Amino acid sequence: MKKPSQPRYPRSQWIPDGVYVVRYRSPVDQSGGVVTLRNGRATGGDSSYYYDGYLEDGPNGPLARMLFVRHRPGSVSVVGDVEHFTVIFDGRVDGELFHLEGVLPEAPGLKLTAVMSRLPVEFED
């Protein structure tokens, strides 16, 4: 069996690979979901949106770019009634918690915060 190629994004020194519960908050609403980080890739979702993006190391903490796409018609996201949106996050580590502050290129005045905590799930290589 051929070994997989090198990951597209390097693993983060700030946030280890794993499965995370994430809580989102914006001036519009608050919500939560689950995100899996593996080899720099971030995927996940909730009952209304799926998430896809990547994580990389910034000079002072983690950086992420995430796309949120509605999969349940009629549902409303933490940022309002939109089909999809992108968030660029800048983060910091606080012990076992990872705090991310995000901006939406589509709505620069709207801020989104996220707090991630790791679940006790291990990956096999």
C-alpha positions, 0 to 999 in steps of 0.5 A: 500500500502506498503511503499518503503524500505530505499534508497540504498544511503543516501541523500547528505548534499551537493547537494539536491535532484532535477533535474539539467542541467549539462555541461561537458567539457574534453580535447576532447569536451564539452557537456550537459545533464540533471541529476535527483538526488533522495535519493542518486541516480543519473540518466539522459542522453542526446541525445546520452548517458544515465547516471546512478550512485550515489552521496554521501557525502565526507569530503569536498564536494559531491562525485559521481560515474557515468556510461555513456552508449551510446544509439544512435549508432554512436554518440561520447561522450565528452571523445571520441568514446566509448560505455560506460565509468565510471567517479569518481567525486569529487566536491565542492559547489559554491552557486547555482552551483555544480562543479565536477572534474572527472577521468576515471578509464579506462583512468586515464590521461583524466579529465572531469569537470561538472557544475550542476545547479538546475532546479525549479522542486520539488518532491512529497514524 
